């Protein structure tokens, strides 16, 4: 930060500060108690532009055209204060939710899906015997000589076994698979269940599960399972809701977003094994789209 110059009139100094701000130069005014008001520019790289603007302004500081800049600057500063207040409110809400999660205060829906996933994992012999849980896959299939065979058209669902659209999310194939998915479900699912309610989370999981499961089936067939599509849907929702609707109270640390997106692209490389990448992608997009629409509706209601 560097000093741009001094003005001997408080009103003129304020008008100059507003003029610079509206020209994209952040600044502040200091006074040492004397009659001089010092104007300081935050970005030293903009000093040349600031000097030119100050010279232009000082030629006729009483120009009526500068009044509009003062009004715009006041509105901009008010909006900045509002956004800062909303940001800090979001941070505090996120910390409160994190404390709830860390203290084990999970909602009933989050608990239910964790328990169901654990029970299915035990029933399948820790993911090694998937034949006994064939009724949970999106459609039945057989494995022979490393080949998977199934009937197209999802005949079981067509005949009324609607649960198969959802139940692949509670199938897991090894300890690492279920451990990480349940950890993320615990953290992310709890945020939505605490901020909204259990019914909202149920609806969110059912819709995003059906969308990600069907998409994965269309790309790679029925031999898949796991909560990761839902996890990415939850991630996308919380991320975008916090970004476009700060007053919603949703908060996701940038490090978590970068970690999850990095993992997403790592899975695409194939280095970490056979991953339901389509479910990840569709879940993420559905969660982000849902959050964007919810944010838009919430912001419209506040303006009414």
Buried (B, 14 or more C-beta within 10 A) or exposed (E): EEEBBBBEEEEBBBBBBBBBBBBEBEBEBEEEEEEBBBBBBEBEEBBEBBEEBBEEBEEEBEEEEBEEBBEBBEEEEEEEEEEEEBBEBBBEBBEEBBEBBEEEEBBEBBBBBBEBBBEBBEEBEEBEEBEEBBEBBBBBBEEEEEEEEBEEEBEBBEEEBEEBBBBBBBBBBEEEBBEBBBEBBBBBBBBBBBBBEBEBBBEBBBBBBBBBBBBBBEBBBBBBBBBBBBBBBBBBBBBBBBBBBBBBBBBBEEEBBEEBBEBBEEBEEEEEEEBBBBBBBBBBBBBBBBBBEBBEEBEEEEEE
